[in-house]
């Protein structure tokens, strides 16, 4: 069994920036040479998350709106007492979605649904350069 470690960076420009990383993900699988296996996508950082959605304008509006309803930015967070950086909501939002996603690889490609894309959600207040770590296992 092969185990590959491939990394790429994604720049974000604003709070709740949602980036489609599916193309980079498919590229990493192709580079790995793995035909059958699993790809684990992990974002390094406690204020970002990875998941799947149908990457379309309606959901690019709905996801931030839903997160704001669940974890309002203007609510008091105890995290602010420690660092005074105003991003307690960013940590809670990111932990709710999670930092990783595992996708099967079949015939050398990520096995995603027709309308399913892999996305990076950067919840933090300032712009960031996020490292995506991809661990690919298979043959």
N, C-alpha and C positions, 0 to 999 in steps of 0.2 A: 504494500500500500504506500502510495506517495503522500507526503504531507508538504504542502507549499505555504509559504508565508509571503503574501504580496500586500503592499501598502500603497495608498494614494491619498492625496490631500484634497480637501474641498474648502474653498473660501466662502464665507458667508458675509453678508453685508448689513444685516439688521436683526433685531429680535424676532424670533419665530420665523426665521428664514427656512423655507422648505426646498430642498434640492433633490432633484431626481438623479440618483446615482446608479441606475440600472445599466446604462451603457458601460460605465467604468467597471461595474461588477461582471458583466458579460466578458469584457476584455480581460479581466484578471483570470477568469476561468479558462479562456482560450490560451492565455500565456502559460497556464499551469500544465496543460496537456492532459489533465484529468478528464476522462470520458464518463465515468460513473462514480458518484460520491456525494459529498456535501460541502457546501461553502458557508462558513460562518463569517458574517459581517459584524464588526464591533467598532464603535466609535469611542475613542479615548477621550474621556472628559465627563464630568458629572452634570453638565447642563446641556447635553445633546442626546438625541435618541435616534434609533433606526427602526423603521417599520415598513409596511407596504400599504399603498393606497392606489386608487385610480388617479393618476396624476393629471388632473384637469382643473380649470379655473374655479369651479364651484367648490370642490373640496379644498383647494388652496385657500379659500375664504372660510369654509366651514370648520376646518381643523383648528385654526387659531381661535375662532369664535367659541368653539366648544371648550377648548382649554382655558379660555378666559372665564367662561361660566363656571367651570369646575374649580379652577385655581386662580382667582382674580389677582391681577398684578398689584392692585391698590390695597389688598388685605395685609394685615400685619403678620410677618413671619419671624419666628424666634431666631432664624439664621442671621437676620440683620444685626442682632446684638453682637454676634461674633466678628463679622467682617465689615459691616456697615457698607455693603456694596449694592444693596437694593435688588438682589437677584434670588431671593428665597423662592419666589414663584418659579423661577427657571429650574431650580434643583428639583422641586416637587413635580413639575410637569415632566421633566426628563425621566425621573424615576418611575413615574406612572406608565410611560410608554416603554422604557427600557433601552439599554445600550446596544442590544445585539439582535440578530436575526439569522436563522439558519435556513438555507434554501437547498433543495436537492439539485444535483447535477445529473442530467440524463443526456446521453449522446453528445457530451462536451458543451452543453449549454445549461444555464440556469432554468429550472423548470418553474416558470411563472405563468399565472393565468393570463388570458388575452388582455385584460385591462389592469393587470397588476404590475406596479412598478415599485422598486426599492427606493425609499426616501430617507434622507438625513433631515432631521428636524433640529435646528439649532435654537434653543430656548433662551440663550443668554442675551444680556442687554447689549454689550459691544459686539462689533464684528469679530470674527474669529477665523483662524485657519485650522480646520479639523483634520486629524489623521484618521483614516479609515483603515483598520487592520482586517485583512481577509485571510482566514485560515481555510485551506482547501485540503480535504482528505479524500482519497479515492484511488482509483486505478484508471 
